[in-house]
Amino acid sequence: MHEMANFIDLTLWNVLYLFIVGFIGGLVSGFIGSGGAFVLTPGMMSLGVPGLVAVASNMCHKFPKALVGAIKRAKYGQVDVKLGIIFGIFAEAGVFYGAHIQERIKAAFGDAGSNLYVSVAFVVVLAVVGGMVLKDAMKTYRSGETDAEEKVTKLARWVQSVNIPGTMVFFKSLNAKVSVLFLIPLGFATGMLAATIAVGGFLGVPAMIYVLGAPSLMGSATELVVAFVMGLGGSFKYALHGLVDIRLAVIILAGSLFGIQLGAIGTTYVKPFVIKLVMGVIMVIVLFSRGLMVPVYLAQLGLIQPLSETTVKVLKSSSFAIMTFALLIGAFIVMRAMWQGRKAERQLEEMPEKAAVEQI
Amino acid sequence: MASDYSKLKKKPVGKLVIFGICSAMLYGAVFSYQGLITAYFTRGALYAVLPIATAFAFSYVHGHFAGYFWSVLGIEATKKALRTRVEEKRHIDRERPQPQPRPRLRV
């Protein structure tokens, strides 16, 4: 049993904070298939929760939240369960390997080294993948073809054309048979990223869309199945060591189970490119948040001139504020798109009624 | 007025209340006995099942409560999205092999 004595006392403020962050994180997760974790874990730590307990408790809330979200989106025909489970199994392997790498880096370079590794991973992945996703979303928006069917990328068409006997599996989201061998590196990398920065979906969802050729709605929905598999495995691992604070997990669930279902409902009101837009915006903003922390860790490792305490404090506060802003802006885009979508649907419903009244 | 009443009737208010009460009871139990629960849930080894099972229980009860909450407020998926799922199910049912009639002997 680890750090049991360090389970925090919960105050009303702590509970409200976790409930609200859980709700917003759930809303974003329900919409883009991932997110929330990158704010929840540091958020819990800012309340005094030890790092490992924060990660473990976050995992224990993640898999039930993902389960509820996946079931909800499956009702709208958006989930490819087979793809999610197979992808999730490889992602689980990636999680264990990623956690092992983290432990080795921490043992060799201490907390500062581990934090620098996490921040660099954030910056590189979010810059490359987030930039690409956002660019694609903006391109679709500017082209005016937001209602057109999403085009499958050249890479995905090639992946779908490769035939390796004995490994081919039909996936309904791809409407094609794809070799399971392609899922191994993609799933593994997703799991490694989840173990490193707590959000595997930032790689998993773009991989399903751009490498395998899944539509945005199905990629983001299927990621919830992947998150369930990863979260369940990860939670067991942490629970075996007595690291899960179930009180934190259920408080976050109190908010996130509302949020994830609202986010799932929201996907039915928006055009597919909005999924990419929300994901891209969040990723690019979080990139800046983590980028601010890189000089702090470089200074702690002695690789650059030491920074003053005030500078470190300012950088840490700004980083956290920008991260929270990323989540809020994502939630705002989701709610706004939903509001507009519902308004348009209501107007469409009223049109035949008005015509009938006019005839009378 | 009749159409308003029929709209209200369709909303799962009863289920919302039942799951709301059950959810409140679950949360009440966790926080009333948090010391005891924390002691057992952090023992590790086989006790690892306890937090996992609790998370599943909350996802079922509170998940249903949250779902009915949005339904009662009238916040639901578009009719097109719900229709897509119904049509998908019909397509799957049609694709299932139909049972062949048994051959009968005519005397």
Interface residues (C-beta under 8 A of the other chain):
Chain A: M1 M4 F7 C60 H61 F63 P64 K65 L67 V68 K72 K75 Y76 G77 L232 S235 F236 A239 L240 H241 G242 L243 V244 D245 I246 R247 A249 V250 L253 A254 L257 F258 Q261 L262 A264 I265 T268 Y269 G341 R342 E345
Chain B: L26 Y27 V30 F31 Q34 I37 T38 F41 T42 R43 G44 A45 Y47 A48 V49 L50 P51 I52 T54 A55 F56 F58 S59 H62 G63 F65 A66 G67 F69 W70 I75 E76 A77 T78 K79 K80 A81 L82 T84 R85 E88
